[in-house]
């Protein structure tokens, strides 16, 4: 089948339209590319300065962080040294405390020993007093028959009675 003259004209019109669109679009695309390149070329120094400024800020921050890190390291060393000294002091104090506890236990043991000795001496003292009192009454009873006839008058100054102990 042969194409109709109308369809040939329609095809030609479409082709012409495409050609016209392409003729307008190509310079527009070239112009847009040129504008992008121009903006890129013109903003390059500004971007370069911004990058240099950002890099200098980052260098300052890195330097500050390094100084802080060095300060923290020194503080850490100082704290470690102080911790070592404190641990040594703690060990020394524990040793002293152990010695004091031993001395305290020894003192309590000595106190207990002295208390038991004191109780024993008190018992011995009471036993001796009872024995002396018994001895005084025994002497009084032994001398009583000789004294019984005296009538129990007043005591003379140089006379000592049997129930009175010698001091």
Residue frames relative to the residue before (quaternion, step in Angstrom):
aa qw qx qy qz dx dy dz
X 1.0000 0.0000 0.0000 0.0000 0.00 0.00 0.00
X 0.3797 -0.7320 0.5317 0.1930 3.45 -1.00 0.87
X 0.4932 -0.6575 0.4677 0.3251 3.49 -0.98 0.72
X 0.4695 -0.6670 0.4984 0.2937 3.50 -1.04 0.67
X 0.6141 -0.5708 0.3815 0.3892 3.55 -1.15 0.57
X 0.6072 0.5569 -0.3603 0.4375 3.57 1.06 -0.53
X 0.6816 0.4837 -0.2983 0.4610 3.48 0.89 -0.84
X 0.6008 0.5348 -0.3685 0.4662 3.60 1.12 -0.59
X 0.6608 0.5006 -0.3084 0.4665 3.54 0.95 -0.84
X 0.6428 0.5158 -0.3288 0.4612 3.56 1.00 -0.77
X 0.6430 0.5065 -0.3226 0.4754 3.55 1.02 -0.79
X 0.6509 0.5137 -0.3191 0.4590 3.56 0.96 -0.79
X 0.6451 0.5181 -0.3191 0.4623 3.55 1.02 -0.83
X 0.6446 0.5102 -0.3208 0.4704 3.53 1.01 -0.80
X 0.6532 0.5077 -0.3137 0.4660 3.54 0.96 -0.85
X 0.6494 0.5081 -0.3179 0.4680 3.57 0.97 -0.86
X 0.6375 0.5246 -0.3256 0.4607 3.55 0.99 -0.82
X 0.6478 0.5061 -0.3168 0.4730 3.56 0.95 -0.84
X 0.6441 0.5178 -0.3185 0.4642 3.56 0.98 -0.82
X 0.6578 0.5023 -0.3115 0.4668 3.58 0.96 -0.83
X 0.6461 0.5046 -0.3206 0.4745 3.58 0.97 -0.85
X 0.6603 0.4947 -0.3084 0.4735 3.57 0.94 -0.87
X 0.6390 0.5248 -0.3320 0.4538 3.60 1.01 -0.75
X 0.6849 0.4408 -0.2876 0.5039 3.61 1.04 -0.64
X 0.6718 0.5252 -0.3021 0.4261 3.55 0.95 -0.88
X 0.6366 0.5515 -0.3431 0.4157 3.63 0.88 -0.82
X 0.7009 0.4242 -0.3094 0.4828 3.66 0.70 -0.82
X 0.6147 0.5415 -0.3577 0.4482 3.57 1.09 -0.69
X 0.6544 0.4956 -0.3109 0.4791 3.61 0.94 -0.82
X 0.6506 0.5037 -0.3190 0.4703 3.58 0.97 -0.83
X 0.6436 0.5143 -0.3200 0.4678 3.57 1.03 -0.81
X 0.6482 0.5101 -0.3196 0.4663 3.61 0.94 -0.84
X 0.6476 0.5038 -0.3226 0.4719 3.60 0.94 -0.83
X 0.6458 0.5137 -0.3200 0.4655 3.58 0.99 -0.86
X 0.6470 0.5134 -0.3232 0.4619 3.59 0.99 -0.80
X 0.6413 0.5151 -0.3293 0.4637 3.59 0.95 -0.83
X 0.6637 0.4912 -0.3034 0.4756 3.59 0.95 -0.90
X 0.6457 0.5167 -0.3265 0.4578 3.59 0.97 -0.80
X 0.6590 0.4885 -0.3123 0.4791 3.60 0.90 -0.89
X 0.6440 0.5148 -0.3234 0.4644 3.56 0.96 -0.86
X 0.6813 0.4875 -0.2917 0.4617 3.58 0.88 -0.91
X 0.6969 0.4712 -0.2797 0.4626 3.58 0.95 -0.85
X 0.7176 0.4309 -0.2643 0.4791 3.63 1.01 -0.66
X 0.4385 0.7188 -0.4506 0.2967 3.60 1.22 -0.17
X 0.6802 0.4671 -0.3270 0.4608 3.67 0.77 -0.82
X 0.6320 0.5229 -0.3388 0.4608 3.60 1.02 -0.75
X 0.6652 0.4836 -0.3033 0.4813 3.58 0.93 -0.86
X 0.6220 0.5384 -0.3362 0.4584 3.58 1.06 -0.74
X 0.6581 0.4905 -0.3047 0.4832 3.61 0.97 -0.82
X 0.6384 0.5189 -0.3300 0.4628 3.59 0.99 -0.78
X 0.6462 0.5069 -0.3179 0.4737 3.58 1.00 -0.81
X 0.6478 0.5094 -0.3213 0.4665 3.60 0.96 -0.85
X 0.6501 0.5063 -0.3150 0.4710 3.60 0.98 -0.84
X 0.6536 0.5052 -0.3092 0.4711 3.59 0.93 -0.87
X 0.6501 0.5144 -0.3173 0.4606 3.58 0.99 -0.80
X 0.6554 0.4933 -0.3257 0.4701 3.61 0.95 -0.80
X 0.6260 0.5194 -0.3388 0.4728 3.61 1.03 -0.73
X 0.6575 0.5002 -0.3095 0.4708 3.57 0.95 -0.86
X 0.6263 0.5265 -0.3392 0.4641 3.60 1.03 -0.76
X 0.6468 0.5068 -0.3208 0.4710 3.58 0.98 -0.83
X 0.6594 0.5035 -0.3106 0.4639 3.58 0.92 -0.87
X 0.6439 0.5074 -0.3244 0.4720 3.58 0.99 -0.82
X 0.6471 0.5144 -0.3171 0.4649 3.60 0.98 -0.84
X 0.6563 0.5012 -0.3072 0.4729 3.57 0.97 -0.87
X 0.6549 0.5023 -0.3130 0.4700 3.57 0.96 -0.82
X 0.6312 0.5186 -0.3383 0.4672 3.60 1.04 -0.72
X 0.6473 0.5044 -0.3220 0.4722 3.59 0.97 -0.82
X 0.6421 0.5072 -0.3225 0.4759 3.58 0.97 -0.80
X 0.6453 0.5176 -0.3211 0.4611 3.55 0.99 -0.83
X 0.6443 0.5060 -0.3226 0.4741 3.60 0.96 -0.81
X 0.6466 0.5118 -0.3164 0.4689 3.58 0.98 -0.85
X 0.6497 0.5046 -0.3151 0.4733 3.58 0.97 -0.82
X 0.6304 0.5226 -0.3364 0.4651 3.59 1.02 -0.78
X 0.6615 0.4924 -0.3128 0.4714 3.61 0.92 -0.86
X 0.6455 0.5068 -0.3213 0.4724 3.57 0.97 -0.83
X 0.6320 0.5292 -0.3275 0.4618 3.56 1.03 -0.81
X 0.6455 0.5056 -0.3215 0.4737 3.59 0.96 -0.84
X 0.6483 0.5150 -0.3123 0.4658 3.56 0.96 -0.89
X 0.6711 0.4889 -0.2980 0.4709 3.58 0.92 -0.89
X 0.6260 0.5224 -0.3423 0.4670 3.59 1.03 -0.73
X 0.6431 0.5136 -0.3200 0.4693 3.58 0.99 -0.84
X 0.6638 0.4937 -0.3043 0.4722 3.57 0.93 -0.89
X 0.6263 0.5277 -0.3345 0.4663 3.58 1.06 -0.73
X 0.6359 0.5195 -0.3319 0.4643 3.59 0.97 -0.83
X 0.6557 0.5031 -0.3086 0.4708 3.59 0.93 -0.93
X 0.6586 0.5068 -0.3116 0.4607 3.59 0.93 -0.89
X 0.6511 0.5047 -0.3230 0.4658 3.60 0.98 -0.78
X 0.6299 0.5121 -0.3372 0.4767 3.59 1.04 -0.75
X 0.6500 0.5077 -0.3144 0.4700 3.59 0.95 -0.88
X 0.6310 0.5295 -0.3321 0.4596 3.58 1.00 -0.80
X 0.6584 0.4989 -0.3146 0.4677 3.58 0.93 -0.90
X 0.6428 0.5151 -0.3189 0.4687 3.58 0.99 -0.84
X 0.6618 0.4995 -0.3066 0.4674 3.58 0.92 -0.90
X 0.6316 0.5168 -0.3393 0.4679 3.60 1.01 -0.73
X 0.6374 0.5156 -0.3308 0.4674 3.60 1.00 -0.79
X 0.6536 0.5031 -0.3102 0.4729 3.57 0.94 -0.91
X 0.6521 0.5117 -0.3132 0.4634 3.57 0.96 -0.86
X 0.6309 0.5205 -0.3349 0.4679 3.60 1.00 -0.77
X 0.6462 0.5106 -0.3170 0.4704 3.58 0.97 -0.87
X 0.6631 0.4991 -0.3098 0.4639 3.58 0.94 -0.89
X 0.6321 0.5197 -0.3388 0.4643 3.59 1.01 -0.74
X 0.6406 0.5109 -0.3248 0.4723 3.58 1.01 -0.81
X 0.6494 0.5031 -0.3138 0.4761 3.58 0.96 -0.88
X 0.6377 0.5262 -0.3197 0.4628 3.57 1.02 -0.82
X 0.6554 0.4940 -0.3112 0.4792 3.58 0.94 -0.87
X 0.6373 0.5156 -0.3266 0.4705 3.59 1.01 -0.81
X 0.6508 0.5146 -0.3156 0.4604 3.58 0.98 -0.86
X 0.6569 0.4923 -0.3177 0.4746 3.59 0.95 -0.81
X 0.6293 0.5163 -0.3408 0.4704 3.58 1.01 -0.75
X 0.6500 0.5065 -0.3116 0.4732 3.59 0.98 -0.85
X 0.6328 0.5210 -0.3305 0.4678 3.59 1.00 -0.82
X 0.6471 0.5081 -0.3233 0.4675 3.59 0.93 -0.86
X 0.6445 0.5186 -0.3157 0.4648 3.57 0.98 -0.88
X 0.6761 0.4878 -0.2941 0.4674 3.58 0.90 -0.93
X 0.6279 0.5232 -0.3425 0.4634 3.61 1.03 -0.72
X 0.6634 0.4848 -0.3179 0.4730 3.58 0.93 -0.84
X 0.6321 0.5113 -0.3346 0.4765 3.61 1.05 -0.72
X 0.6335 0.5317 -0.3260 0.4579 3.58 1.03 -0.82
X 0.6482 0.5034 -0.3207 0.4729 3.59 0.95 -0.85
X 0.6501 0.5083 -0.3201 0.4654 3.57 0.97 -0.86
X 0.6628 0.4960 -0.3085 0.4685 3.60 0.97 -0.83
X 0.6248 0.5239 -0.3443 0.4654 3.60 1.03 -0.73
X 0.6452 0.5073 -0.3225 0.4716 3.58 0.96 -0.84
X 0.6511 0.5100 -0.3084 0.4699 3.57 0.97 -0.92
X 0.6451 0.5241 -0.3102 0.4615 3.58 0.98 -0.88
X 0.6644 0.4866 -0.3082 0.4763 3.59 0.92 -0.87
X 0.6337 0.5252 -0.3312 0.4614 3.57 1.00 -0.79
X 0.6692 0.4930 -0.2999 0.4681 3.57 0.97 -0.88
X 0.6289 0.5224 -0.3374 0.4666 3.62 1.03 -0.75
X 0.6526 0.5032 -0.3169 0.4695 3.57 0.94 -0.88
X 0.6544 0.5075 -0.3135 0.4647 3.55 0.98 -0.85
X 0.6536 0.5044 -0.3154 0.4679 3.62 0.97 -0.83
X 0.6560 0.5019 -0.3155 0.4671 3.58 0.95 -0.91
X 0.6389 0.5137 -0.3206 0.4746 3.55 1.00 -0.81
X 0.6460 0.5164 -0.3098 0.4691 3.55 1.01 -0.83
X 0.6342 0.5207 -0.3315 0.4655 3.62 0.98 -0.79
X 0.6827 0.4687 -0.2930 0.4779 3.61 0.90 -0.88
X 0.6151 0.5278 -0.3521 0.4681 3.56 1.11 -0.66
X 0.6494 0.5018 -0.3192 0.4739 3.60 0.98 -0.81
X 0.6397 0.5245 -0.3256 0.4580 3.56 1.01 -0.84
X 0.6580 0.4957 -0.3116 0.4736 3.56 0.99 -0.79
X 0.6564 0.5081 -0.3153 0.4599 3.60 1.03 -0.74
X 0.7329 0.3950 -0.2375 0.5004 3.60 0.96 -0.73
X 0.4572 0.7187 -0.4266 0.3040 3.60 1.23 -0.21
X 0.6597 0.4914 -0.3652 0.4359 3.70 0.76 -0.70
X 0.6708 0.4749 -0.3214 0.4703 3.60 0.98 -0.60
X 0.7004 0.4429 -0.2621 0.4946 3.56 1.07 -0.66
X 0.5220 0.6869 -0.4037 0.3045 3.58 1.11 -0.50
X 0.6996 0.4717 -0.2864 0.4539 3.59 1.00 -0.64
X 0.5403 0.6563 -0.4058 0.3358 3.63 1.13 -0.13
X 0.4902 -0.6941 0.4182 0.3209 3.60 1.16 -0.25
X 0.4331 -0.7471 0.4268 0.2685 3.59 1.20 0.07
X 0.2276 0.8060 -0.5154 0.1815 3.59 0.95 0.76
X 0.7602 -0.3435 0.2744 0.4783 3.47 -1.30 -0.39
X 0.5020 -0.6488 0.4933 0.2893 3.45 -1.17 0.64
X 0.3952 -0.6914 0.5505 0.2505 3.50 -1.03 0.81
X 0.6629 -0.5519 0.3384 0.3761 3.57 -1.17 0.58
X 0.7661 0.3538 -0.2130 0.4924 3.62 0.88 -0.79
X 0.5656 0.6165 -0.3708 0.4032 3.58 1.27 -0.08
X 0.1494 -0.7750 0.6085 0.0820 3.57 -1.03 0.79
X 0.3733 -0.7341 0.5240 0.2170 3.53 -0.93 0.89
X 0.6434 -0.5830 0.3505 0.3511 3.54 -1.18 0.61
X 0.7061 0.4615 -0.2864 0.4543 3.60 0.94 -0.73
X 0.5812 0.5292 -0.3882 0.4812 3.57 1.25 -0.16
X 0.3623 -0.7599 0.4996 0.2042 3.53 -0.72 1.04
X 0.5038 -0.6141 0.5013 0.3432 3.52 -1.22 0.46
X 0.1793 -0.8045 0.5597 0.0863 3.51 -0.87 0.88
